[in-house]
Amino acid sequence: MSSQLMGAGLALSAILVTVPARAETCQFRIENLPSTVALTYDAFSPSRAPFPLKFQVLNTQDNECQARFALVDSTNSTVSTWVPQNTSLKLELRPRTGVTRSSFPDHFDLNIEGGQSTEVEFDVVVLEEAVVPSGTYNERLFLNLYQSDGTTLMEQVPVNLALVSIPRAQLNISGSRGEFGSGGTVSIVDFGPAETGKARHVYVQARANASSRLSFKSMNKGRLRLLDQAEDGPSLEYKASFDGTPLDLSDISFRDIDLPYTYSGLAFELNLVLGEVAGARAGIYSDEITIEISTL
């Protein structure tokens, strides 16, 4: 009798999986980033030139490296537009050189050859204007650099922004040829034939981003003088009041005013009333009142 051998074969196989080497981490160094970036803002200026934010980024590796970065706030939220504290001014960060906008919102792409440095420049532009009260508004942001896979390359680098709103005050007299900020203008108040108690008024429009002071100075110390006559020649008395309060024009007078932080400001009534004219010499009488505004 023959015997039959039964066997089972065990086939062994192996799959060799090649694991790619991990890409080398970018090594960047940020240089020449100013400790504070000052943004000087004039609420009433028609010029809106952007503010520059510049720094250099050095690739310390031998190979070309790509990365992206973003500005983040204290909560680690990315920002490209922001409103300085306690203002309604809106600013935006726009890339100019050295970087491009990333597909990631509020991020920017960076590509530097090995051993090379590139200058990164942004424009900080005003998106929405506002009358910002005078003073300095500090904003502390942070610069984050990321690998393409999103991992952070380095610790946050602080970026201190200081918005300096310069004190500004302007005025205009209604009815004159001019607008806020257009320089000195002359408004003529004509009483016509002189009559005791005849009144005229104009409106002094003022705007400012700080507490302000108006000054009133009469060329003839509060009197209408007959034309082409000496200082002690014939004159007529008149009274002036500003916003309901009498002005003493025998010397320079001041009025402190608080204005809303708006582009239209406020209008104040300046009243002028002729005094006694009976018995006065015939002729044309005049005076010139200079009104100026300054911030305190």
C-alpha positions as CSV (number, residue, x, y, z in Angstrom):
1,M,0.0,0.0,0.0
2,S,1.3,3.2,-0.9
3,S,1.1,6.2,1.3
4,Q,0.2,9.6,0.1
5,L,1.7,12.6,1.4
6,M,-0.3,15.7,1.5
7,G,1.3,19.0,2.0
8,A,0.3,22.6,2.1
9,G,2.5,25.3,0.7
10,L,2.8,28.6,2.4
11,A,3.6,31.4,-0.1
12,L,5.3,34.3,1.3
13,S,5.4,37.8,-0.3
14,A,6.5,41.2,0.8
15,I,5.8,44.6,-0.5
16,L,8.5,47.1,-0.1
17,V,7.0,50.6,0.4
18,T,9.4,53.4,-0.2
19,V,8.8,56.2,2.2
20,P,9.8,59.6,0.7
21,A,12.2,61.6,2.7
22,R,10.6,64.4,4.6
23,A,11.0,67.8,2.9
24,E,13.5,69.9,4.5
25,T,11.9,72.6,6.8
26,C,12.4,76.1,5.5
27,Q,14.7,78.2,7.6
28,F,13.9,81.9,7.3
29,R,15.1,84.9,9.2
30,I,13.3,88.1,9.4
31,E,15.5,91.2,9.3
32,N,15.1,95.0,9.5
33,L,11.5,94.9,10.8
34,P,11.1,98.2,12.6
35,S,10.1,98.0,16.2
36,T,7.2,100.4,15.5
37,V,5.6,101.3,12.2
38,A,4.2,104.8,12.5
39,L,1.1,105.7,10.5
40,T,0.5,109.4,10.4
41,Y,-3.1,110.2,9.7
42,D,-4.7,113.6,8.9
43,A,-8.5,113.3,9.0
44,F,-9.1,116.4,6.9
45,S,-6.3,116.0,4.3
46,P,-7.3,115.1,0.7
47,S,-4.1,113.1,0.3
48,R,-4.4,109.4,0.9
49,A,-0.9,108.1,0.2
50,P,-0.4,104.6,1.6
51,F,1.8,103.9,4.6
52,P,4.7,101.5,3.9
53,L,5.5,98.4,5.9
54,K,8.9,97.0,4.9
55,F,11.2,94.2,6.1
56,Q,13.6,91.6,4.7
57,V,13.3,87.8,4.8
58,L,16.5,85.7,4.5
59,N,16.5,82.1,3.3
60,T,19.4,80.5,5.4
61,Q,19.2,77.2,3.4
62,D,21.1,76.3,0.3
63,N,17.9,75.4,-1.5
64,E,15.0,77.4,-2.8
65,C,12.2,77.5,-0.2
66,Q,8.5,78.3,-0.4
67,A,6.4,79.4,2.5
68,R,3.5,81.6,3.4
69,F,2.8,84.0,6.2
70,A,0.1,86.1,7.8
71,L,-0.4,88.8,10.3
72,V,-2.4,87.7,13.3
73,D,-4.0,89.5,16.3
74,S,-3.8,88.7,20.0
75,T,-6.4,85.9,19.5
76,N,-4.3,84.3,16.7
77,S,-6.9,85.3,14.1
78,T,-5.5,86.3,10.7
79,V,-6.0,89.9,9.7
80,S,-5.6,91.8,6.5
81,T,-8.1,94.6,7.3
82,W,-8.5,96.1,10.8
83,V,-10.0,99.0,12.7
84,P,-7.7,100.7,15.2
85,Q,-9.2,100.6,18.7
86,N,-11.8,103.2,19.6
87,T,-12.0,104.5,16.0
88,S,-14.1,103.9,12.9
89,L,-11.2,104.1,10.6
90,K,-10.7,101.0,8.5
91,L,-7.2,100.0,7.2
92,E,-6.1,97.3,4.8
93,L,-2.8,95.5,4.3
94,R,-1.9,95.1,0.6
95,P,1.1,93.3,-0.8
96,R,3.4,95.4,-3.0
97,T,6.7,93.5,-3.5
98,G,8.3,90.3,-2.4
99,V,5.0,88.4,-1.8
100,T,1.7,87.5,-3.5
101,R,-1.7,86.8,-2.2
102,S,-2.2,83.2,-1.2
103,S,-5.1,80.9,-1.8
104,F,-5.5,80.8,1.9
105,P,-7.6,83.9,3.1
106,D,-5.5,86.6,4.6
107,H,-2.2,84.8,3.8
108,F,0.6,85.7,1.5
109,D,3.0,83.4,-0.4
110,L,6.8,83.8,-0.3
111,N,9.4,82.1,-2.5
112,I,13.2,82.8,-1.9
113,E,16.2,81.2,-3.6
114,G,18.7,79.5,-1.3
115,G,21.0,81.8,0.6
116,Q,19.1,84.8,-0.7
117,S,17.2,87.7,0.9
118,T,14.1,89.4,-0.4
119,E,12.5,92.7,0.6
120,V,8.9,92.4,1.5
121,E,6.8,95.6,1.2
122,F,3.2,96.2,2.0
123,D,1.0,99.2,1.6
124,V,-1.3,100.1,4.6
125,V,-4.2,101.9,2.9
126,V,-7.2,103.6,4.2
127,L,-10.3,101.8,3.2
128,E,-12.9,103.8,5.1
129,E,-12.1,107.4,6.3
130,A,-13.1,108.8,9.7
131,V,-12.5,111.8,11.9
132,V,-10.2,110.2,14.4
133,P,-9.7,112.1,17.6
134,S,-6.1,113.3,17.9
135,G,-3.7,111.0,19.7
136,T,-1.8,107.8,19.2
137,Y,-3.5,104.4,18.7
138,N,-1.3,101.4,19.2
139,E,-2.0,98.1,17.6
140,R,0.1,95.0,18.4
141,L,0.0,92.3,15.7
142,F,2.2,89.3,15.1
143,L,3.9,87.9,12.0
144,N,3.5,84.1,11.5
145,L,5.5,82.1,9.0
146,Y,4.1,78.7,7.8
147,Q,5.3,75.7,5.8
148,S,3.1,74.7,2.8
149,D,1.6,72.0,5.1
150,G,0.5,74.7,7.6
151,T,3.1,74.0,10.3
152,T,4.6,77.1,11.9
153,L,8.1,77.8,10.9
154,M,9.1,80.1,13.7
155,E,7.8,81.9,16.8
156,Q,5.6,84.9,16.3
157,V,7.3,88.1,15.5
158,P,5.6,91.2,17.0
159,V,4.6,94.0,14.6
160,N,3.7,97.2,16.4
161,L,1.6,99.7,14.5
162,A,1.1,103.2,15.9
163,L,-1.6,105.3,14.2
164,V,-0.8,108.9,15.0
165,S,-3.9,111.1,14.3
166,I,-2.5,114.7,14.2
167,P,-4.6,117.5,15.8
168,R,-6.5,119.4,13.1
169,A,-9.0,122.2,13.1
170,Q,-10.6,124.1,10.3
171,L,-13.3,126.8,9.8
172,N,-15.3,128.4,7.1
173,I,-17.7,131.4,7.2
174,S,-20.9,130.7,5.4
175,G,-21.5,132.8,2.4
176,S,-17.8,133.3,1.7
177,R,-15.9,131.9,-1.3
178,G,-14.2,128.9,0.1
179,E,-14.6,125.6,1.9
180,F,-13.0,123.9,4.9
181,G,-9.3,123.9,4.6
182,S,-9.1,126.1,1.5
183,G,-7.2,128.9,3.3
184,G,-8.2,132.3,4.3
185,T,-11.5,133.7,2.9
186,V,-13.3,137.0,3.2
187,S,-17.0,137.3,3.9
188,I,-18.5,140.7,3.5
189,V,-21.3,141.8,5.8
190,D,-23.1,144.8,4.3
191,F,-25.4,146.8,6.6
192,G,-26.4,149.1,3.8
193,P,-27.7,152.5,5.0
194,A,-26.7,152.8,8.6
195,E,-29.6,152.6,11.1
196,T,-29.4,152.3,14.9
197,G,-30.0,148.7,15.9
198,K,-29.7,147.2,12.4
199,A,-28.5,143.6,12.7
200,R,-26.7,141.2,10.4
201,H,-25.4,137.7,11.0
202,V,-23.1,135.1,9.5
203,Y,-22.4,131.5,10.4
204,V,-19.0,130.3,11.5
205,Q,-18.6,126.6,10.5
206,A,-16.0,124.7,12.5
207,R,-14.7,121.2,12.6
208,A,-11.8,119.5,14.5
209,N,-10.6,116.3,15.9
210,A,-9.7,117.8,19.3
211,S,-10.9,120.5,21.7
212,S,-10.4,123.8,19.9
213,R,-10.3,127.5,20.4
214,L,-11.6,130.3,18.3
215,S,-10.0,133.8,18.3
216,F,-11.7,137.0,17.2
217,K,-9.6,140.1,16.4
218,S,-11.0,143.4,15.2
219,M,-8.8,145.7,13.1
220,N,-10.5,148.8,14.6
221,K,-11.0,147.3,18.1
222,G,-14.7,146.8,17.7
223,R,-15.7,149.9,15.8
224,L,-16.6,150.8,12.2
225,R,-14.2,153.5,11.1
226,L,-14.8,156.0,8.4
227,L,-12.8,155.1,5.3
228,D,-9.4,157.0,4.8
229,Q,-9.5,158.4,8.3
230,A,-7.0,158.2,11.1
231,E,-7.4,155.8,14.0
232,D,-9.0,158.6,16.1
233,G,-11.3,159.7,13.3
234,P,-15.0,159.3,13.0
235,S,-16.4,155.8,13.8
236,L,-19.5,153.9,14.6
237,E,-20.1,151.5,17.5
238,Y,-21.4,148.0,16.9
239,K,-21.9,145.0,19.1
240,A,-20.9,141.4,18.3
241,S,-22.0,138.1,19.9
242,F,-20.9,134.6,19.2
243,D,-23.3,131.7,19.8
244,G,-25.4,134.0,22.0
245,T,-22.5,135.3,24.1
246,P,-21.2,138.9,23.7
247,L,-17.7,139.4,22.3
248,D,-15.5,142.2,23.5
249,L,-13.7,143.2,20.4
250,S,-11.8,146.1,22.0
251,D,-9.1,143.4,22.4
252,I,-8.7,139.9,21.0
253,S,-11.4,137.5,22.3
254,F,-11.3,133.7,22.6
255,R,-14.0,131.0,22.7
256,D,-13.2,127.4,23.5
257,I,-15.4,124.9,21.6
258,D,-16.0,121.2,21.7
259,L,-17.0,119.8,18.3
260,P,-18.4,116.4,17.2
261,Y,-15.9,114.2,15.4
262,T,-17.6,114.6,12.0
263,Y,-16.7,116.1,8.7
264,S,-19.5,118.6,8.9
265,G,-18.7,119.9,12.4
266,L,-20.9,122.6,13.8
267,A,-22.2,126.0,12.7
268,F,-22.2,128.9,15.2
269,E,-24.1,132.2,14.7
270,L,-22.1,135.4,14.8
271,N,-24.4,138.4,15.3
272,L,-23.5,142.0,14.5
273,V,-25.7,144.9,15.6
274,L,-25.1,148.6,14.8
275,G,-25.1,151.0,17.7
276,E,-26.2,154.6,17.8
277,V,-25.7,156.3,14.4
278,A,-27.5,159.6,14.9
279,G,-25.3,162.6,14.1
280,A,-22.6,160.5,12.5
281,R,-20.6,162.0,9.6
282,A,-21.8,160.8,6.2
283,G,-19.5,158.2,4.5
284,I,-18.6,154.5,4.3
285,Y,-17.6,152.9,7.6
286,S,-15.9,149.5,7.9
287,D,-14.0,147.1,10.1
288,E,-12.4,143.7,9.6
289,I,-12.7,140.8,12.0
290,T,-10.2,138.0,11.7
291,I,-11.4,134.7,13.0
292,E,-8.9,131.8,13.6
293,I,-9.2,128.3,15.0
294,S,-6.6,126.2,16.7
295,T,-6.5,123.0,18.7
296,L,-5.8,123.1,22.4
